[in-house]
Amino acid sequence: MARVPDGPKGVVRTTWNVMTRPHAYYAELAERYGPTFHARAANGELVATGDPELVRQVFALTSAQVRPFAVDSMTEVIGAGSVLLQSGHAHQRSRRLLMPAFTGEAMAGYAHRMREIAAQEVATWPDRGVFAVQDGFLAISLRIIVEVIFGARSGAEAERLAVVTERLVSSMHPSLLFSAAMRVELFGLGPWARYVRARRALDEALLEIIEARRASGVAGSDVLGRLLEARDEDGSVLSDRELLDQLLTLLVAGHETTSIAMAWAVWRLHRSEEDLARVRAALPAAADAVDADHRDNVWLGLCIQESLRLCPIAPDMLRTLLVDIELGPWALPAGSSVAVVAAITHRDPTLYPEPDRFHPARFETFQPRPWMYYPFGGGIRRCIGASFALCEMAQVLGVVLANATFELVDRTVKPVRRTFTVGPSRGVRVRCAAPR
């Protein structure tokens, strides 16, 4: 069989470009080498593809054929019970047990609290002067995690969880995920020791809530409550350790990622007056924004969809093959790593005419298949919290845009890589005022 075309040369240069300018660099690579190529970077050799047909083939692989990339380096940090890192039967079981927490019915139950939190936070923004709107969204996302996912019910419980959660997030340095050499105690003074202490504090706080729920016999209708009630086909439930690992996974996957996505959407909308005006025209008055389900705002949904196309939070998603496969005309042996690259697929001009243009109307008539548009990944490894993230984005942006107007301070924003994600440089600085 033919060899996968060689891509960029130079491990250091490739790694630097993928880390510092992924969107532009992937576009350059696709133009030079085509949508599929072999590359070498600091984390190893891989085949990268943005070809929709090959992406479809990767997404069709089963949990017995493919696993997440670099599992061993992340297990010690996130936990072996995380759905993010599991393969095979364990992965299938975790997804079955987690799914009831992310159904449409469940989303409807979470949405009102999301809107209340957004309204409370945005009310303070006009007093902040110029600030990074992503920081404002981070505060909202943190409260949503603490109250809607972790299930804090009292002010004291929420305050304690917020403190330990922020401490854990700030201690999770990217180097801990990728370098075993960094995961040493250093007499309790190093970054790994700080992370271990923060993880222990979060686990202890969550275990107290879990034990109280079980003792009361009332699981609750938040995400934690639904996980406590989940039963597998054989009647088994998530153990305490599995619950803690899954809750940490939802924190890691949903905290900064959602706030980044909302910051990108604000920036895109405020550089397109016509689209912003159309979103606002469908919004209720500020006083009524908490009572409206903003998923009903069709144009807001299309704008979110288009923003995620142009600024996928994870521009590439890496997998490791457990078996030999054929990918298009190429044979790839077990152990090979494959990256599906949304940053290439989402700007394919044959799928998206004028691919660099923010044009939400394209999705009124074009419904892309899952391998043509995948901001949350695809196949068996599609982000299990995708529906939660989309619900949060719609509810929060709806409330925020109904209650505030923004003047962009940063008209030009550079995408910056943050481990797995790509966010806007400086967080999109804005000046905020109440709209009415």
N, C-alpha and C positions, 0 to 999 in steps of 0.2 A: 504494500500500500504506500501511497505518497506520504511524505513527511509534512507535518504542520509547518506552514511558512515561518521562517525565522522573523522575529520582531526586533525590538530595540536591543542594541549592544550596550554593555556597560552596566554592571549591577548597581553601582553607586548612583549613576546618573538616572537610571530607571526608577530606583527607589525614591530618590529625591523628588523627581517630577510627579510620581504617583502620590506622594505624600503632600506635596505643596501646591500642586495645580492639577488635580485629577481630571476635572471636566475638560479643560483645554488640551491636556496632554493626551487623553484617550482619543479625542477628536483628531489630533495630529497623527496618532498611531494608526487609526482606522483609515485615514486618507492615504497614508504612506504604505501600509502593509495589507490593507483590507480589513474586514471585520473580525478575522480570526488569525491569531499569530501566537508564536511561542515567545515567552519572555522569561528573563531571569531577574529576580529582585532579592533583597536581603532575606526575605522569608522563604526563598526557594525558587524552583523552576515551576512554571505553570503554562497552561494553554488558556489564553484569554479569548473570549468570543462575545460579540454583540450581534451575531447573525441570528435573526429570529428563529430560523428553522433549527439551528444547533442549540439555541437556548431552550426550545421546546423539547429537544431530546434530553438535555440535562435535567429539566424539570420533570421528565417522565421517569427518571431513575427512582428506584425504591430505596427504602432505608437499609436494605440488605446490600445495595450496590454502591451507596455513597454515604459519606459522613461529613460532618463539619470539618473545616480546615483547622489545624493546630489545636485539636481538642486537648491534648496532653498539657499544653502550656496554660490553658485557661481553666481546667478542671479544679485546680487547687484554689483558684480565686473565686470562681462562681459557684462551684459545687457539682459533684457528679450527678445529683438529682435534677439538674437543670435540663429542661426540654431543648434548650439551645445547643447542648453538647451531646445529647444522647443519640444513639443509633439503634436500628433494629427494633426488637420487641419493646425495649424500654422506651424508645422514642414514641412508638405507636401508642403504648399505654398512657404515657404522659399527655399526649395530645387528646386522647379520649377523655381523660379526667379533667383537662383544662377547658375543653370546648364549651361546656355549659356556662362558663363564666363570660363567654364572649358571643352569645347568641343575640339576635335582634331584640328579643324580649329583655335580656339582661341590659343591653344598651339603653333601652327606653327607661329602665330603672335608674341608671347612672346619670342620665343626661341632665336632669334638673339640678342635681347637686353640682355638676360641672359648671352650669350657668351661674348658679349662686356664687360659687367661688370666684369665677371670672368677674362678676359684677363688683364683688367686694374689693378685689385687687385693683381693677381698673379705676375705681373711684379715687385712688391715691395717686395715679399717674400724672395728672395735670400739675401737681405740686412739685414734680421732680425736675423740671427744666429739661435740658437735653439729657437723654439717657439711652442706653442700648435696649431696644424693645425686646430682644431675646432674653435679657435679664428679667423683664417683667413677666414674660411667658414662662421662664424657668420657675418663678415663684408660684405661678398658677399650677404648673404641672406638678410641682412638689406637693402642694396641698391636695391635688386630685389623687396622687399616689397615696398619700397618708390617709385621706378620708374615704376615697372610693375603692382603692385597691386593698390597702392594709386595714381599713375598716375602723379607724379611730372614731370613737363615739362621743367622747367628752373633750372639753377644751384642754384639760390637763393631759389626757392621753394623746391628743393631736400635737400638743406642744412638745411632749417628750419624743414622740416619733419623728417630728420634724427635725429636732436637734440631732438625733442619732442618725437619721437618714442623710442630712446634709453633711455630717461628719464623715459618713462612709463614702458618699459621692466624692467629696474633696480629697479623700485618702486614696482613691482608686486611680493611681498613676498608670498611664498606658504601659510603662515599662514592666509593671507587675504581671501584665497579661502575656507578654512576649518573651520575657527573660527570666529563666529559673534562677540566674545569678542574683537577681534583685530580690528574690523571695527568701531572705535571711533576716534573722531577728536583729542583729547588730546591737545586742544588749538592750533591746527595747527602744532604740532610738531611731531606727531607720524607717523608710516608707512602708516596708512590709509589716513591721511591728505596729505601726499606726493603723494600717489596714486591718490587721487581725483584731486589734482592740475595737475598732469601729464596727467590724462585722459581728463580734461577740455582743456588743451593746445592742445592735439592731436585732440580732437573734433573740436576746433575752427579752427585749420589749415586745417582740412579736409573739414569743412563746407565752407570755403572760396573757395576751389577748386571746390566743388560741385556747389556752387552758380555761379561761373564763367563759368563752363561748361554749366549750364542750360541757362545762359544769352547769351552765344555765339551760342547756338544751335548745337554745335559740341560736342557730348558726348565723343568721343575718342575710341580707340581700345584696351586700357589697361583694367584691370579687373574693375576698377571703372566705366569706360565708358560703359562697357557691362552691369554692374548692373544698371546704369542710364537708359539704353534703354530697360531693361527687362520688360515684361508685362505678367501679369497672365492671365488666361483664361477669366476672367471678365474685363480685361483691366486695373486692378489696378497695381500700381507700388510700389516700396519700398519707404517708407517715409524717411525723413532725419534721424530720430532716428533709424530706421531699418538699413539704410545704414551704419551709424556709428557703430552700434553693430555688423553688419556682417563684416565690415572692421577690427574691433578689433579682432573678432573671427579668421579671416584669419591671422592676426599678431600673435596672441597667438598660433594658431595651426601650423604655418609655419615658424616661425623664428628659434628658437632653435632646433626644431625637425629635420628640414632638414639638418642643419649644423652638428648635432649629427650623422645622418645617413651617411653623407659624410665622417666624421672623422672615423667612424667605417669601412667604405669601404676602405679608404686609409690604415688603419692599417691591415685589412685582406689581401689586395692585396700585401702589402709590406712584408708580412710573407709567401707569396706564389709566388716565383720568376717565376714559369712557367705561372701562371695565369696573372701576371703583364706583362710579356713579350708578351703574346698573346693579351692583351688589347692594349699595345703600338704598336704592329705590325699593328694594324688596324687603328691607329690614323694618321691624316694628319700631315704634318710638322707644327711646331709652328706657322709660319706665316699664315697658311691656316686654323688654328683651329677655328677661329671666323666664317668662312664661311661654315663650315661643320655642318650638323645636327648629333650630336653624338648619337641620338637615333638609328641611322643606324648601330652603332657599336654593333653587336649582342653580342659579348663576354663581353663587358662592361655591357650591360643590364643584362646578366646572372650573372655577378659578383655582381651587385647591388642587384639582386633578392636574391642571396644566402646570402649576407651580412645582408639583412633585415630578412631573415629566422633565422639566428643565433643571430642577435641583433635587435629584434623588438623594435622599439622606445618606444612603449607602451606594456609592457609584459603582461598586463591584462587590460580588458575593462569591467567596471561594469555597470550593468543596474538594474533598479527597476521595478518589475512587477506591472502593473495596474489591472490585472485580475488573477484569479486562472488559472494555467496551469498544464499540465502533461509534465514533462521533463524525457524522458526515462521511467523507472519504478516508478518514484517518483512524488508525487503530491506536488506542491508548491503553497502556498496561495498568493493572492494579497498582495503587500507590501514587499515580499521577494526580496532580492538582489541576482543577479547572476553575476558571473564574468567568461567571456570566457578568457582562458589563453593561449595566443600565445606561451608563454615560454614553455608550456607543449606540445601543438600540434606540434609546429615547430621542436621539437626534438623527436617526436614519431618514434621509429626505424622501425615500420611497414610501415611508410610512407617514411621515410628518412633513408636508411641504413647508418651506420656510422654517426649518427646524429650530433656529435660534430665536424665533419670534414668540413672545408671550401672546397666545391666541386661543383663549379658552373655547371659543366657538367651534374649534375643530372637533371637539368631542360631542357636539350636538348631533353630528351626522356620522362620526367615525367611532365605532366601539371596538377598540383594539383587543385582540386575543391576549391571554395571560402571558404569552411569551413575547409580545410586542410592547407591553407596558407592565413593569413589575417593580414599583417603588418599594414594595414590601417583600421582595423575593417571590419564589414560586414553587410549585410542586409540593412535595411532602415537607419541605422546610420553609414554606411561606410563613412569615411572621404571624404567630398565633394571636397577637394583640393588634393586628391590622385594623379590625373593625373598631376596637377601642380607640386607637389613634385617630382614625378618620372621624369618629363621633366627637372626640375631644376637640379636634381642629375646628369642626363645624360649629360646635356649641360655643367654644371660647372666642373664635373669631367673630361669630355673629354678635355676641354680647359686647365685645371690645369695639367693633366698628359701629355699633349702635350707640355706644356711650362715649366715644372719643374720636377726635380727628387728629391726624398726624401730619407734620411737616417733615419731610425727609431731610436730615442733615447729611447723610451719606447717600448721594445720588449714584455713586459708583461703589460697588462692593465686590471684594475679592473672595472667592470660595477658599476656605481654609480647612485642611484635613484635621480631624480630631479622632485619632485611632480609626474606628470603623466608619465614622460619619464625616460629612462635609458641611460645615456651617459658614455663615457669612462673617467676614472679618469685622471685628469690632461690634458684632451683634446687631447691626443696623441701627445706627443712632437716629433718634427722632426727637422732635419737640411735640408734646402732646397737649391737647386742650379738650375740654368738654364740648360736644357738638351743639348743644342747645342750652 
